[in-house]
Amino acid sequence: MRFSSQRRYPRKSGVIEVETEGRRIIVRVKEHGSFESGSATLSPNFKPVLRIIQDVLKASDGRILVAGHTDNRPISTTRFRSNWALSSARAVSVAHGLFADGAIDESRFTVTGYAATKPRVSHTTAAGRARNRRVEVVVYQALDDELNKELEVLRTEDPEVYQAVRKELMQRFNLSPDEIFQPIRRRVLPFCLRHRGPFLLRS
């Protein structure tokens, strides 16, 4: 899995896109094709897309965040008093669609709505507002026990090398402190534990 790679599903007309960032897998569900304007009811035609997202989630361990996002145009209806209510309801609809059949443990899920507070692009154009109306399904991949043990040993026995590993990975792959790419760790950590000396990650 590459960093900051992006993959689209043209057969679904761009309804979803999948991106990886460090240890996170982000599945973006666009409003077009999934919800009617101002509605939190999933389109029946969206069910095949839910199966695709389920396959992504079932292939990965870790907790799952389902987050709804809207544009900045105010909404006030009998059902939704604000974009906060709409974004939250849409996130709930997607989450229910993903775990309703029992294929994924619902205890892995956290559901929230952000209204228009986390736009991907500016709200100043119609195209921008359309891009910002979305539901994101974010998988935070867990580290396995073996890797956690290796990290703990390295942190305890040689903090300097531990910090060097951490810094190198963060700089090379533009990661936040809690996002370390697992396959690279599998190669780097055993090397560091054996050699206890300076190292350089090679591409």
JOKABEL-V527694 format. One record per pair of residues at least 24 apart in sequence whose C-alpha atoms are under 6 Angstrom apart, sorted by the first residue. I is the first residue (numbers start at 0). J is the second residue. D is the distance in whole Angstrom. If there is no record, write none. Layout:
I_J_D, I_J_D
This chain:
21_178_5, 21_180_5, 22_140_5, 22_178_5, 22_180_6, 23_138_6, 23_139_5, 24_137_6, 24_138_5, 25_136_6, 25_137_5, 26_135_6, 26_136_5, 27_134_6, 27_135_5, 28_133_5, 28_134_5, 29_133_4, 30_132_6, 30_133_5, 39_88_6, 39_89_5, 60_140_6, 60_141_6, 61_139_5, 61_140_5, 61_141_5, 62_107_5, 62_138_6, 62_139_5, 63_107_6, 63_108_5, 63_137_6, 63_138_5, 64_108_6, 64_109_5, 64_110_6, 64_136_6, 64_137_5, 65_90_6, 65_110_5, 65_135_6, 65_136_5, 66_90_5, 66_110_6, 66_111_5, 66_112_5, 66_134_6, 66_135_5, 67_112_5, 67_134_4, 68_113_5, 68_114_5, 68_115_6, 68_132_5, 68_133_5, 68_134_6, 69_114_5, 69_115_5, 69_132_4, 70_115_5, 70_128_5, 70_131_6, 70_132_6, 71_115_5, 82_114_5, 83_114_5, 86_112_5, 86_114_5, 87_111_5, 87_112_4
